[in-house]
Amino acid sequence: QKEVEQDPGPLSVPEGAIVSLNCTYSNSAFQYFMWYRQYSRKGPELLMYTYSSGNKEDGRFTAQVDKSSKYISLFIRDSQPSDSATYLCAMRANAGGTSYGKLTFGQGTILTVHP
Amino acid sequence: DTGVSQNPRHKITKRGQNVTFRCDPISEHNRLYWYRQTLGQGPEFLTYFQNEAQLEKSRLLSDRFSAERPKGSFSTLEIQRTEQGDSAMYLCASSSLDRDAASTGELFFGEGSRLTVL
């Protein structure tokens, strides 16, 4: 079983829809949770970052972390065609120690927002 | 452009040949990571450098793979005797120790080097 599980989709929604993306994980040491967006043939870029449990909102994007359930979510409101990309959840333990700040990624969910 | 730069962007090679990829990180970043991403999968960690020291290698990094970061600047990833299973996107990322201390955890990725082994 992988440390981080993410439904690969693909997910297709109409413009303006609310999108919900989710990941589950098994490693209790993970404390920092991120969502990266990756356009086709590009490298991933950081979209949202959350430390420990709680919610974080940035414009149309909301990230939620529930450490008790080992479950994280990303919500996109009023989705736009420009949001069409692969969304990767990523997480890590503390930057110190032997984790070296490396990230463990989910499989990625392919999202298409059609006009 | 002051982002992470990777070269070449695409390499097509025949099975058994050696290939080398180069990564130039953001200049003030002392942490450098190599990841591999296959089609339909998320990036998988390969190896990590802090300055010039290679501090961790994944089990994914077989003996045919070697990475270096001389003088703590650019890094190279060499694959010897390539196999078809090596076909993937090789991503380089860098970060700053100071920024990690501030706990954003942000890795800045390059656009990747795509390897196709025929």
Interface residues (C-beta under 8 A of the other chain):
Chain A: V4 Q6 P8 Y32 M34 R41 K42 G43 P44 E45 L46 Y49 Y51 L88 A90 R92 A95 T98 Y100 G101 K102 L103 T104 F105 G106 Q107 G108
Chain B: V4 R31 Y33 G40 Q41 G42 P43 E44 F45 Y48 Q50 L55 E56 L91 A93 S95 L97 D100 A101 S103 T104 G105 E106 L107 F109 G110 E111 G112 R114
